[in-house]
Amino acid sequence: MSVLAFSAAQWILLLVFVIPVVILWAYAIVSLVARRDLGIGAKLLWLLGILLLPIIGSILYFMLRPAPQEQNRRAQARHKH
């Protein structure tokens, strides 16, 4: 089946659900990798959760992560040691 042969309902599903979920998933991974306040172990656990459960894992990641100011404070405290 070619991309051009999608029905209208499939295009709507793609535009309304699939593309936003992929964007959310990718943004969660990029955000996680960029964090300086987490160690490699915590990053790997979060990455595993995001990869295995893309929607739930991404939503939980964004709900449970600290505010950017708190991340910066934690990163500075982590690098002082």
LUMKE-580895 format. One record per atom (N, C-alpha, C, O, CB): atom name; x, y, z. Coordinates in pm, 1 decimal. Atoms other than C-alpha are relative to their C-alpha. Glycine has a CB too. Example, Ala and Ser with C-alpha at 12.3 -4.5 7.8 and 13.67 -1.06 7.14 Angstrom:
# residues 2
<site atom="N" c1="89.0" c2="-119.0" c3="0.0"/>
<site atom="CA" c1="1230.0" c2="-450.0" c3="780.0"/>
<site atom="C" c1="90.0" c2="120.0" c3="0.0"/>
<site atom="O" c1="193.6" c2="118.1" c3="66.5"/>
<site atom="CB" c1="-99.2" c2="2.7" c3="124.6"/>
<site atom="N" c1="-82.0" c2="-119.0" c3="-6.0"/>
<site atom="CA" c1="1367.0" c2="-106.0" c3="714.0"/>
<site atom="C" c1="-77.0" c2="109.0" c3="73.0"/>
<site atom="O" c1="-26.1" c2="219.8" c3="89.9"/>
<site atom="CB" c1="41.4" c2="46.2" c3="-141.5"/>
# end
This chain:
# residues 81
<site atom="N" c1="84.7" c2="-117.2" c3="0.0"/>
<site atom="CA" c1="0.0" c2="0.0" c3="0.0"/>
<site atom="C" c1="89.5" c2="123.8" c3="0.0"/>
<site atom="O" c1="176.5" c2="137.8" c3="85.9"/>
<site atom="CB" c1="-96.5" c2="-0.4" c3="122.2"/>
<site atom="N" c1="-81.3" c2="-121.0" c3="6.2"/>
<site atom="CA" c1="150.0" c2="331.3" c3="-99.2"/>
<site atom="C" c1="-60.7" c2="108.4" c3="89.3"/>
<site atom="O" c1="-177.2" c2="101.3" c3="128.5"/>
<site atom="CB" c1="12.2" c2="50.2" c3="-146.0"/>
<site atom="N" c1="45.5" c2="-110.1" c3="-83.7"/>
<site atom="CA" c1="124.6" c2="648.1" c3="103.9"/>
<site atom="C" c1="-116.8" c2="73.2" c3="-64.0"/>
<site atom="O" c1="-206.6" c2="120.2" c3="5.9"/>
<site atom="CB" c1="113.9" c2="96.8" c3="26.7"/>
<site atom="N" c1="107.0" c2="-71.2" c3="69.2"/>
<site atom="CA" c1="-98.5" c2="802.1" c3="-158.1"/>
<site atom="C" c1="-133.2" c2="-74.0" c3="3.9"/>
<site atom="O" c1="-237.9" c2="-14.4" c3="-21.3"/>
<site atom="CB" c1="39.4" c2="24.3" c3="-142.8"/>
<site atom="N" c1="122.1" c2="79.1" c3="-1.8"/>
<site atom="CA" c1="-350.7" c2="519.7" c3="-121.1"/>
<site atom="C" c1="-69.0" c2="1.3" c3="136.3"/>
<site atom="O" c1="-167.0" c2="-70.6" c3="155.8"/>
<site atom="CB" c1="30.9" c2="-142.0" c3="-39.9"/>
<site atom="N" c1="65.0" c2="-8.8" c3="-130.3"/>
<site atom="CA" c1="-435.7" c2="609.9" c3="240.0"/>
<site atom="C" c1="-141.0" c2="56.1" c3="-16.7"/>
<site atom="O" c1="-164.3" c2="143.7" c3="-99.9"/>
<site atom="CB" c1="82.6" c2="88.1" c3="97.0"/>
<site atom="N" c1="134.5" c2="-56.6" c3="-0.3"/>
<site atom="CA" c1="-804.7" c2="671.5" c3="303.1"/>
<site atom="C" c1="0.1" c2="127.5" c3="83.2"/>
<site atom="O" c1="97.0" c2="156.8" c3="153.3"/>
<site atom="CB" c1="-103.9" c2="-102.0" c3="55.0"/>
<site atom="N" c1="11.7" c2="-123.8" c3="-77.1"/>
<site atom="CA" c1="-923.5" c2="996.8" c3="455.4"/>
<site atom="C" c1="8.9" c2="-28.6" c3="149.4"/>
<site atom="O" c1="72.8" c2="46.4" c3="223.2"/>
<site atom="CB" c1="-132.2" c2="71.6" c3="-32.6"/>
<site atom="N" c1="-3.3" c2="35.7" c3="-141.8"/>
<site atom="CA" c1="-974.5" c2="825.3" c3="791.4"/>
<site atom="C" c1="142.7" c2="-33.2" c3="45.1"/>
<site atom="O" c1="181.9" c2="1.3" c3="156.6"/>
<site atom="CB" c1="-93.3" c2="-119.3" c3="27.2"/>
<site atom="N" c1="-138.2" c2="32.3" c3="-35.4"/>
<site atom="CA" c1="-617.0" c2="694.0" c3="787.1"/>
<site atom="C" c1="85.3" c2="126.1" c3="7.1"/>
<site atom="O" c1="172.2" c2="136.7" c3="93.7"/>
<site atom="CB" c1="59.8" c2="-98.3" c3="-101.4"/>
<site atom="N" c1="-73.2" c2="-126.2" c3="-4.8"/>
<site atom="CA" c1="-481.5" c2="1040.9" c3="710.6"/>
<site atom="C" c1="-33.0" c2="76.5" c3="127.7"/>
<site atom="O" c1="55.7" c2="132.7" c3="191.9"/>
<site atom="CB" c1="-32.2" c2="85.6" c3="-123.3"/>
<site atom="N" c1="41.7" c2="-69.7" c3="-121.8"/>
<site atom="CA" c1="-683.5" c2="1189.0" c3="996.2"/>
<site atom="C" c1="63.9" c2="-66.5" c3="121.7"/>
<site atom="O" c1="115.1" c2="2.5" c3="209.9"/>
<site atom="CB" c1="-154.9" c2="0.7" c3="13.2"/>
<site atom="N" c1="-62.8" c2="73.1" c3="-109.4"/>
<site atom="CA" c1="-559.2" c2="918.1" c3="1233.1"/>
<site atom="C" c1="148.4" c2="32.4" c3="7.6"/>
<site atom="O" c1="202.7" c2="53.0" c3="116.2"/>
<site atom="CB" c1="-20.5" c2="-150.7" c3="-17.0"/>
<site atom="N" c1="-143.0" c2="-30.7" c3="5.3"/>
<site atom="CA" c1="-203.6" c2="985.6" c3="1121.6"/>
<site atom="C" c1="26.4" c2="141.7" c3="50.9"/>
<site atom="O" c1="115.9" c2="162.7" c3="132.7"/>
<site atom="CB" c1="53.4" c2="-15.9" c3="-143.9"/>
<site atom="N" c1="-22.6" c2="-139.4" c3="-37.3"/>
<site atom="CA" c1="-230.9" c2="1361.8" c3="1162.4"/>
<site atom="C" c1="-38.5" c2="31.4" c3="143.8"/>
<site atom="O" c1="27.6" c2="111.9" c3="209.4"/>
<site atom="CB" c1="-76.3" c2="89.5" c3="-91.9"/>
<site atom="N" c1="51.3" c2="-32.4" c3="-132.2"/>
<site atom="CA" c1="-426.5" c2="1363.1" c3="1487.9"/>
<site atom="C" c1="66.7" c2="-82.0" c3="110.4"/>
<site atom="O" c1="82.0" c2="-32.0" c3="221.9"/>
<site atom="CB" c1="-149.3" c2="-21.6" c3="3.5"/>
<site atom="N" c1="-50.6" c2="85.9" c3="-105.3"/>
<site atom="CA" c1="-269.7" c2="1073.0" c3="1676.5"/>
<site atom="C" c1="146.3" c2="-38.2" c3="-18.5"/>
<site atom="O" c1="227.3" c2="-14.5" c3="71.1"/>
<site atom="CB" c1="-83.1" c2="-123.5" c3="7.9"/>
<site atom="N" c1="-132.9" c2="58.3" c3="17.6"/>
<site atom="CA" c1="44.5" c2="919.7" c3="1529.9"/>
<site atom="C" c1="109.6" c2="106.2" c3="0.9"/>
<site atom="O" c1="208.0" c2="91.9" c3="73.5"/>
<site atom="CB" c1="5.8" c2="-78.7" c3="-130.0"/>
<site atom="N" c1="-103.7" c2="-102.6" c3="7.9"/>
<site atom="CA" c1="243.0" c2="1233.0" c3="1445.3"/>
<site atom="C" c1="20.8" c2="69.7" c3="135.0"/>
<site atom="O" c1="136.0" c2="84.6" c3="175.7"/>
<site atom="CB" c1="-36.1" c2="103.0" c3="-107.1"/>
<site atom="N" c1="-23.6" c2="-60.1" c3="-132.3"/>
<site atom="CA" c1="183.5" c2="1406.3" c3="1784.1"/>
<site atom="C" c1="66.9" c2="-96.0" c3="99.3"/>
<site atom="O" c1="150.8" c2="-53.7" c3="178.8"/>
<site atom="CB" c1="-131.5" c2="48.2" c3="58.0"/>
<site atom="N" c1="-61.9" c2="96.9" c3="-90.4"/>
<site atom="CA" c1="276.4" c2="1086.2" c3="1969.7"/>
<site atom="C" c1="148.3" c2="-16.4" c3="-32.6"/>
<site atom="O" c1="230.9" c2="-23.4" c3="58.4"/>
<site atom="CB" c1="-72.1" c2="-136.1" c3="-8.9"/>
<site atom="N" c1="-140.3" c2="11.8" c3="39.6"/>
<site atom="CA" c1="599.2" c2="1052.1" c3="1771.0"/>
<site atom="C" c1="77.1" c2="125.5" c3="41.5"/>
<site atom="O" c1="191.0" c2="115.5" c3="87.0"/>
<site atom="CB" c1="11.8" c2="-22.7" c3="-152.9"/>
<site atom="N" c1="-65.3" c2="-124.4" c3="-41.6"/>
<site atom="CA" c1="681.4" c2="1418.6" c3="1839.1"/>
<site atom="C" c1="20.3" c2="0.2" c3="151.7"/>
<site atom="O" c1="128.5" c2="34.9" c3="198.9"/>
<site atom="CB" c1="-83.9" c2="123.5" c3="-43.8"/>
<site atom="N" c1="-10.5" c2="8.0" c3="-145.6"/>
<site atom="CA" c1="610.9" c2="1373.1" c3="2212.6"/>
<site atom="C" c1="110.9" c2="-96.3" c3="40.4"/>
<site atom="O" c1="192.4" c2="-64.4" c3="127.0"/>
<site atom="CB" c1="-133.9" c2="-44.1" c3="61.7"/>
<site atom="N" c1="-98.6" c2="103.6" c3="-28.6"/>
<site atom="CA" c1="823.9" c2="1057.1" c3="2220.2"/>
<site atom="C" c1="140.6" c2="50.5" c3="-29.6"/>
<site atom="O" c1="231.1" c2="34.1" c3="52.3"/>
<site atom="CB" c1="-29.5" c2="-126.5" c3="-81.7"/>
<site atom="N" c1="-132.2" c2="-50.6" c3="38.0"/>
<site atom="CA" c1="1115.2" c2="1218.7" c3="2037.9"/>
<site atom="C" c1="42.9" c2="114.2" c3="92.2"/>
<site atom="O" c1="159.4" c2="120.8" c3="131.4"/>
<site atom="CB" c1="-0.7" c2="47.5" c3="-146.8"/>
<site atom="N" c1="-33.1" c2="-111.8" c3="-88.2"/>
<site atom="CA" c1="1099.8" c2="1533.7" c3="2253.1"/>
<site atom="C" c1="37.7" c2="-49.6" c3="139.1"/>
<site atom="O" c1="128.5" c2="4.7" c3="201.9"/>
<site atom="CB" c1="-117.9" c2="97.9" c3="9.1"/>
<site atom="N" c1="-33.4" c2="57.6" c3="-130.5"/>
<site atom="CA" c1="1101.8" c2="1323.7" c3="2570.9"/>
<site atom="C" c1="141.9" c2="-56.4" c3="-1.0"/>
<site atom="O" c1="217.3" c2="-36.3" c3="94.2"/>
<site atom="CB" c1="-101.0" c2="-110.4" c3="37.9"/>
<site atom="N" c1="-134.3" c2="58.9" c3="8.8"/>
<site atom="CA" c1="1414.3" c2="1138.8" c3="2455.6"/>
<site atom="C" c1="105.6" c2="109.5" c3="-8.0"/>
<site atom="O" c1="206.9" c2="102.4" c3="61.5"/>
<site atom="CB" c1="11.0" c2="-93.6" c3="-122.4"/>
<site atom="N" c1="-96.7" c2="-109.9" c3="12.6"/>
<site atom="CA" c1="1594.7" c2="1458.3" c3="2352.1"/>
<site atom="C" c1="13.6" c2="74.0" c3="132.9"/>
<site atom="O" c1="124.7" c2="106.1" c3="175.2"/>
<site atom="CB" c1="-43.1" c2="98.3" c3="-111.9"/>
<site atom="N" c1="-2.1" c2="-68.3" c3="-129.0"/>
<site atom="CA" c1="1498.9" c2="1627.2" c3="2679.1"/>
<site atom="C" c1="75.3" c2="-82.0" c3="104.2"/>
<site atom="O" c1="154.4" c2="-27.7" c3="181.3"/>
<site atom="CB" c1="-142.7" c2="27.8" c3="47.9"/>
<site atom="N" c1="-66.3" c2="88.6" c3="-95.4"/>
<site atom="CA" c1="1616.3" c2="1328.2" c3="2880.7"/>
<site atom="C" c1="151.0" c2="-1.3" c3="-21.2"/>
<site atom="O" c1="227.5" c2="11.5" c3="74.3"/>
<site atom="CB" c1="-55.7" c2="-141.9" c3="-11.7"/>
<site atom="N" c1="-143.3" c2="7.8" c3="30.9"/>
<site atom="CA" c1="1952.8" c2="1304.0" c3="2705.2"/>
<site atom="C" c1="69.5" c2="131.5" c3="36.9"/>
<site atom="O" c1="185.7" c2="130.2" c3="77.6"/>
<site atom="CB" c1="21.8" c2="-32.3" c3="-150.5"/>
<site atom="N" c1="-59.9" c2="-130.9" c3="-26.2"/>
<site atom="CA" c1="2012.9" c2="1679.4" c3="2754.6"/>
<site atom="C" c1="9.7" c2="32.5" c3="148.8"/>
<site atom="O" c1="80.7" c2="125.7" c3="186.4"/>
<site atom="CB" c1="-79.7" c2="107.4" c3="-69.6"/>
<site atom="N" c1="-1.4" c2="-31.5" c3="-143.0"/>
<site atom="CA" c1="1955.3" c2="1669.8" c3="3130.4"/>
<site atom="C" c1="137.3" c2="-24.8" c3="60.7"/>
<site atom="O" c1="201.2" c2="-126.7" c3="34.7"/>
<site atom="CB" c1="-105.1" c2="-82.6" c3="73.7"/>
<site atom="N" c1="-129.9" c2="12.3" c3="-65.5"/>
<site atom="CA" c1="2266.4" c2="1728.2" c3="3338.3"/>
<site atom="C" c1="-13.8" c2="-39.6" c3="146.4"/>
<site atom="O" c1="86.0" c2="-67.4" c3="212.8"/>
<site atom="CB" c1="76.6" c2="130.6" c3="-11.0"/>
<site atom="N" c1="18.8" c2="30.1" c3="-141.6"/>
<site atom="CA" c1="2110.6" c2="1655.6" c3="3677.2"/>
<site atom="C" c1="-18.4" c2="-148.4" c3="28.0"/>
<site atom="O" c1="-26.2" c2="-188.3" c3="144.2"/>
<site atom="CB" c1="-118.4" c2="75.2" c3="52.3"/>
<site atom="N" c1="18.1" c2="143.8" c3="-18.4"/>
<site atom="CA" c1="2067.0" c2="1281.2" c3="3620.1"/>
<site atom="C" c1="127.7" c2="-74.1" c3="-35.9"/>
<site atom="O" c1="201.3" c2="-35.0" c3="-126.4"/>
<site atom="CB" c1="-117.4" c2="-51.6" c3="-85.1"/>
<site atom="N" c1="-111.5" c2="86.9" c3="32.2"/>
<site atom="CA" c1="2330.4" c2="1013.2" c3="3624.7"/>
<site atom="C" c1="-36.9" c2="-92.7" c3="-114.8"/>
<site atom="O" c1="-151.7" c2="-96.2" c3="-159.3"/>
<site atom="CB" c1="42.5" c2="-80.7" c3="122.7"/>
<site atom="N" c1="22.2" c2="89.6" c3="113.4"/>
<site atom="CA" c1="2369.1" c2="756.6" c3="3349.8"/>
<site atom="C" c1="-101.8" c2="-108.4" c3="33.1"/>
<site atom="O" c1="-181.8" c2="-146.2" c3="-52.5"/>
<site atom="CB" c1="131.4" c2="-64.0" c3="-43.2"/>
<site atom="N" c1="94.4" c2="104.2" c3="-39.5"/>
<site atom="CA" c1="2174.7" c2="493.8" c3="3545.0"/>
<site atom="C" c1="-144.0" c2="46.6" c3="-5.1"/>
<site atom="O" c1="-230.9" c2="-23.3" c3="-57.2"/>
<site atom="CB" c1="31.8" c2="-48.5" c3="138.3"/>
<site atom="N" c1="135.6" c2="-56.0" c3="1.4"/>
<site atom="CA" c1="1869.7" c2="715.4" c3="3593.1"/>
<site atom="C" c1="-44.3" c2="29.1" c3="-142.8"/>
<site atom="O" c1="-159.6" c2="5.2" c3="-178.8"/>
<site atom="CB" c1="-6.6" c2="128.4" c3="84.8"/>
<site atom="N" c1="33.9" c2="-27.1" c3="139.7"/>
<site atom="CA" c1="1883.5" c2="823.2" c3="3229.2"/>
<site atom="C" c1="-35.4" c2="-129.2" c3="-73.6"/>
<site atom="O" c1="-131.0" c2="-132.8" c3="-151.1"/>
<site atom="CB" c1="116.7" c2="71.1" c3="-70.7"/>
<site atom="N" c1="28.1" c2="127.4" c3="66.9"/>
<site atom="CA" c1="1896.7" c2="462.0" c3="3112.9"/>
<site atom="C" c1="-134.8" c2="-57.2" c3="42.2"/>
<site atom="O" c1="-208.2" c2="-110.7" c3="-40.9"/>
<site atom="CB" c1="110.7" c2="-101.1" c3="29.9"/>
<site atom="N" c1="130.9" c2="48.9" c3="-45.9"/>
<site atom="CA" c1="1597.7" c2="366.8" c3="3329.6"/>
<site atom="C" c1="-114.0" c2="78.6" c3="-63.4"/>
<site atom="O" c1="-212.5" c2="20.3" c3="-108.6"/>
<site atom="CB" c1="-9.8" c2="8.7" c3="152.8"/>
<site atom="N" c1="102.8" c2="-81.4" c3="64.1"/>
<site atom="CA" c1="1394.3" c2="659.6" c3="3198.8"/>
<site atom="C" c1="-10.3" c2="-32.0" c3="-148.4"/>
<site atom="O" c1="-120.0" c2="-43.6" c3="-203.1"/>
<site atom="CB" c1="29.5" c2="148.7" c3="19.8"/>
<site atom="N" c1="-0.6" c2="30.9" c3="142.9"/>
<site atom="CA" c1="1500.0" c2="582.5" c3="2843.0"/>
<site atom="C" c1="-70.3" c2="-132.6" c3="-26.5"/>
<site atom="O" c1="-147.9" c2="-144.4" c3="-121.4"/>
<site atom="CB" c1="144.0" c2="-4.4" c3="-53.8"/>
<site atom="N" c1="65.6" c2="130.0" c3="13.9"/>
<site atom="CA" c1="1390.9" c2="221.6" c3="2885.4"/>
<site atom="C" c1="-152.1" c2="14.3" c3="13.2"/>
<site atom="O" c1="-227.6" c2="-42.8" c3="-65.4"/>
<site atom="CB" c1="53.9" c2="-99.0" c3="105.6"/>
<site atom="N" c1="143.8" c2="-21.8" c3="-18.2"/>
<site atom="CA" c1="1051.5" c2="334.2" c3="3016.4"/>
<site atom="C" c1="-63.3" c2="72.7" c3="-117.7"/>
<site atom="O" c1="-173.7" c2="38.9" c3="-160.5"/>
<site atom="CB" c1="-24.9" c2="78.3" c3="126.9"/>
<site atom="N" c1="52.7" c2="-76.6" c3="113.2"/>
<site atom="CA" c1="1006.1" c2="583.5" c3="2733.5"/>
<site atom="C" c1="-4.5" c2="-85.1" c3="-126.5"/>
<site atom="O" c1="-98.2" c2="-74.0" c3="-205.7"/>
<site atom="CB" c1="85.3" c2="125.3" c3="-24.1"/>
<site atom="N" c1="-3.1" c2="83.7" c3="120.0"/>
<site atom="CA" c1="1105.1" c2="330.2" c3="2467.8"/>
<site atom="C" c1="-101.2" c2="-114.3" c3="5.9"/>
<site atom="O" c1="-164.0" c2="-146.8" c3="-94.8"/>
<site atom="CB" c1="139.3" c2="-56.3" c3="-20.0"/>
<site atom="N" c1="91.7" c2="113.4" c3="-12.1"/>
<site atom="CA" c1="896.2" c2="41.5" c3="2603.7"/>
<site atom="C" c1="-147.0" c2="42.2" c3="5.0"/>
<site atom="O" c1="-234.6" c2="-28.4" c3="-44.8"/>
<site atom="CB" c1="33.7" c2="-79.5" c3="123.8"/>
<site atom="N" c1="137.2" c2="-51.9" c3="-11.7"/>
<site atom="CA" c1="586.9" c2="250.3" c3="2680.6"/>
<site atom="C" c1="-0.6" c2="143.5" c3="-52.4"/>
<site atom="O" c1="-5.0" c2="237.6" c3="26.8"/>
<site atom="CB" c1="-52.0" c2="-6.1" c3="149.4"/>
<site atom="N" c1="-20.9" c2="-134.2" c3="55.8"/>
<site atom="CA" c1="611.4" c2="546.2" c3="2441.3"/>
<site atom="C" c1="-96.8" c2="106.8" c3="49.6"/>
<site atom="O" c1="-53.0" c2="216.3" c3="84.9"/>
<site atom="CB" c1="-9.2" c2="-6.8" c3="-147.2"/>
<site atom="N" c1="95.9" c2="-102.8" c3="-40.8"/>
<site atom="CA" c1="292.7" c2="728.6" c3="2535.5"/>
<site atom="C" c1="3.4" c2="19.4" c3="150.9"/>
<site atom="O" c1="23.5" c2="131.0" c3="198.9"/>
<site atom="CB" c1="-142.2" c2="-37.2" c3="-45.6"/>
<site atom="N" c1="3.3" c2="-8.8" c3="-146.1"/>
<site atom="CA" c1="273.6" c2="650.0" c3="2906.8"/>
<site atom="C" c1="136.0" c2="43.1" c3="54.3"/>
<site atom="O" c1="143.6" c2="128.8" c3="142.3"/>
<site atom="CB" c1="-41.5" c2="-135.1" c3="61.5"/>
<site atom="N" c1="-133.9" c2="-34.0" c3="-46.5"/>
<site atom="CA" c1="650.3" c2="668.0" c3="2955.5"/>
<site atom="C" c1="33.3" c2="146.0" c3="-23.7"/>
<site atom="O" c1="90.2" c2="211.3" c3="63.7"/>
<site atom="CB" c1="102.4" c2="-87.2" c3="-68.1"/>
<site atom="N" c1="-26.7" c2="-140.7" c3="30.9"/>
<site atom="CA" c1="675.7" c2="1007.1" c3="2784.0"/>
<site atom="C" c1="-81.9" c2="92.7" c3="89.0"/>
<site atom="O" c1="-29.6" c2="191.3" c3="141.0"/>
<site atom="CB" c1="-30.3" c2="28.9" c3="-147.4"/>
<site atom="N" c1="86.6" c2="-83.7" c3="-84.1"/>
<site atom="CA" c1="381.8" c2="1152.8" c3="2974.4"/>
<site atom="C" c1="49.6" c2="-2.2" c3="144.0"/>
<site atom="O" c1="57.1" c2="102.7" c3="207.9"/>
<site atom="CB" c1="-147.2" c2="-48.2" c3="-7.0"/>
<site atom="N" c1="-52.9" c2="9.0" c3="-136.8"/>
<site atom="CA" c1="518.2" c2="1024.1" c3="3307.2"/>
<site atom="C" c1="130.7" c2="76.6" c3="13.8"/>
<site atom="O" c1="152.7" c2="144.4" c3="114.1"/>
<site atom="CB" c1="21.1" c2="-146.4" c3="39.9"/>
<site atom="N" c1="-126.8" c2="-72.1" c3="-4.7"/>
<site atom="CA" c1="861.9" c2="1162.3" c3="3226.3"/>
<site atom="C" c1="-24.7" c2="149.8" c3="15.4"/>
<site atom="O" c1="36.8" c2="213.9" c3="100.7"/>
<site atom="CB" c1="83.0" c2="-27.9" c3="-126.9"/>
<site atom="N" c1="26.1" c2="-144.1" c3="-6.7"/>
<site atom="CA" c1="722.7" c2="1512.2" c3="3167.7"/>
<site atom="C" c1="-73.8" c2="39.0" c3="127.6"/>
<site atom="O" c1="-53.0" c2="148.9" c3="179.1"/>
<site atom="CB" c1="-80.4" c2="44.2" c3="-121.3"/>
<site atom="N" c1="72.1" c2="-30.4" c3="-123.0"/>
<site atom="CA" c1="492.0" c2="1495.0" c3="3469.5"/>
<site atom="C" c1="91.1" c2="-6.0" c3="122.5"/>
<site atom="O" c1="74.4" c2="72.8" c3="215.6"/>
<site atom="CB" c1="-116.2" c2="-96.3" c3="17.3"/>
<site atom="N" c1="-81.7" c2="23.2" c3="-119.0"/>
<site atom="CA" c1="760.0" c2="1374.2" c3="3711.8"/>
<site atom="C" c1="133.8" c2="72.5" c3="0.6"/>
<site atom="O" c1="199.4" c2="78.9" c3="104.5"/>
<site atom="CB" c1="24.3" c2="-144.8" c3="14.6"/>
<site atom="N" c1="-128.9" c2="-68.6" c3="0.8"/>
<site atom="CA" c1="1064.3" c2="1569.6" c3="3598.7"/>
<site atom="C" c1="-13.0" c2="132.5" c3="74.2"/>
<site atom="O" c1="-119.1" c2="194.8" c3="72.8"/>
<site atom="CB" c1="50.0" c2="23.0" c3="-145.4"/>
<site atom="N" c1="6.5" c2="-128.9" c3="-70.5"/>
<site atom="CA" c1="1152.5" c2="1873.8" c3="3807.9"/>
<site atom="C" c1="0.4" c2="116.6" c3="-98.6"/>
<site atom="O" c1="32.1" c2="101.1" c3="-216.6"/>
<site atom="CB" c1="118.1" c2="13.8" c3="98.0"/>
<site atom="N" c1="-2.1" c2="-122.0" c3="81.4"/>
<site atom="CA" c1="1119.5" c2="2227.5" c3="3679.1"/>
<site atom="C" c1="143.3" c2="27.0" c3="-45.9"/>
<site atom="O" c1="238.2" c2="-16.1" c3="19.6"/>
<site atom="CB" c1="-56.5" c2="122.1" c3="79.9"/>
<site atom="N" c1="-136.2" c2="-27.5" c3="49.2"/>
<site atom="CA" c1="1415.3" c2="2352.8" c3="3472.2"/>
<site atom="C" c1="90.7" c2="66.3" c3="103.3"/>
<site atom="O" c1="209.8" c2="35.7" c3="108.7"/>
<site atom="CB" c1="-7.3" c2="88.0" c3="-122.0"/>
<site atom="N" c1="-81.9" c2="-65.0" c3="-102.6"/>
<site atom="CA" c1="1534.2" c2="2574.1" c3="3760.2"/>
<site atom="C" c1="51.2" c2="-103.4" c3="100.3"/>
<site atom="O" c1="166.8" c2="-98.4" c3="142.2"/>
<site atom="CB" c1="-80.9" c2="110.2" c3="72.8"/>
<site atom="N" c1="-38.8" c2="105.8" c3="-92.9"/>
<site atom="CA" c1="1538.4" c2="2272.5" c3="3990.8"/>
<site atom="C" c1="101.6" c2="-93.2" c3="-64.3"/>
<site atom="O" c1="194.2" c2="-138.7" c3="3.0"/>
<site atom="CB" c1="-122.9" c2="-79.2" c3="45.9"/>
<site atom="N" c1="-97.4" c2="82.2" c3="70.9"/>
<site atom="CA" c1="1722.3" c2="2067.8" c3="3727.4"/>
<site atom="C" c1="137.1" c2="66.7" c3="1.9"/>
<site atom="O" c1="238.4" c2="0.8" c3="25.2"/>
<site atom="CB" c1="-45.5" c2="-25.0" c3="-144.9"/>
<site atom="N" c1="-126.9" c2="-72.5" c3="-1.0"/>
<site atom="CA" c1="1989.2" c2="2338.7" c3="3705.7"/>
<site atom="C" c1="63.7" c2="-2.0" c3="138.4"/>
<site atom="O" c1="184.6" c2="-21.5" c3="150.8"/>
<site atom="CB" c1="-20.8" c2="144.3" c3="-46.0"/>
<site atom="N" c1="-51.5" c2="3.1" c3="-136.5"/>
<site atom="CA" c1="2024.3" c2="2353.4" c3="4084.2"/>
<site atom="C" c1="58.0" c2="-136.6" c3="32.3"/>
<site atom="O" c1="165.9" c2="-146.9" c3="90.7"/>
<site atom="CB" c1="-110.2" c2="35.7" c3="100.0"/>
<site atom="N" c1="-48.9" c2="136.1" c3="-25.3"/>
<site atom="CA" c1="2058.2" c2="1974.4" c3="4103.1"/>
<site atom="C" c1="127.3" c2="-29.5" c3="-78.0"/>
<site atom="O" c1="218.6" c2="-94.1" c3="-26.6"/>
<site atom="CB" c1="-107.3" c2="-102.4" c3="-36.1"/>
<site atom="N" c1="-119.5" c2="23.1" c3="82.6"/>
<site atom="CA" c1="2311.0" c2="1969.1" c3="3818.7"/>
<site atom="C" c1="120.8" c2="69.1" c3="61.9"/>
<site atom="O" c1="229.8" c2="11.9" c3="65.0"/>
<site atom="CB" c1="-22.3" c2="50.7" c3="-144.7"/>
<site atom="N" c1="-111.3" c2="-70.7" c3="-62.3"/>
<site atom="CA" c1="2525.0" c2="2232.1" c3="3992.5"/>
<site atom="C" c1="44.5" c2="-71.0" c3="126.9"/>
<site atom="O" c1="164.2" c2="-83.1" c3="152.6"/>
<site atom="CB" c1="-39.0" c2="144.7" c3="31.3"/>
<site atom="N" c1="-34.6" c2="72.1" c3="-123.1"/>
<site atom="CA" c1="2509.0" c2="2042.1" c3="4321.5"/>
<site atom="C" c1="69.5" c2="-131.7" c3="-32.6"/>
<site atom="O" c1="161.2" c2="-172.8" c3="38.4"/>
<site atom="CB" c1="-126.0" c2="-26.2" c3="85.0"/>
<site atom="N" c1="-57.8" c2="128.4" c3="39.4"/>
<site atom="CA" c1="2593.9" c2="1716.9" c3="4144.3"/>
<site atom="C" c1="145.2" c2="16.2" c3="-46.6"/>
<site atom="O" c1="228.1" c2="-71.2" c3="-21.3"/>
<site atom="CB" c1="-84.3" c2="-64.0" c3="-111.4"/>
<site atom="N" c1="-134.6" c2="-20.8" c3="53.8"/>
<site atom="CA" c1="2904.6" c2="1864.4" c3="3976.4"/>
<site atom="C" c1="96.3" c2="59.3" c3="102.6"/>
<site atom="O" c1="217.1" c2="62.5" c3="79.0"/>
<site atom="CB" c1="-6.7" c2="90.4" c3="-121.0"/>
<site atom="N" c1="-88.0" c2="-51.7" c3="-104.4"/>
<site atom="CA" c1="3036.9" c2="2022.7" c3="4297.5"/>
<site atom="C" c1="74.5" c2="-111.6" c3="72.2"/>
<site atom="O" c1="181.5" c2="-89.6" c3="129.0"/>
<site atom="CB" c1="-80.1" c2="81.4" c3="100.1"/>
<site atom="N" c1="-61.5" c2="112.2" c3="-74.4"/>
<site atom="CA" c1="3115.9" c2="1680.1" c3="4441.3"/>
<site atom="C" c1="108.3" c2="-65.1" c3="-75.9"/>
<site atom="O" c1="169.3" c2="-160.3" c3="-27.2"/>
<site atom="CB" c1="-101.6" c2="-102.7" c3="35.7"/>
# end
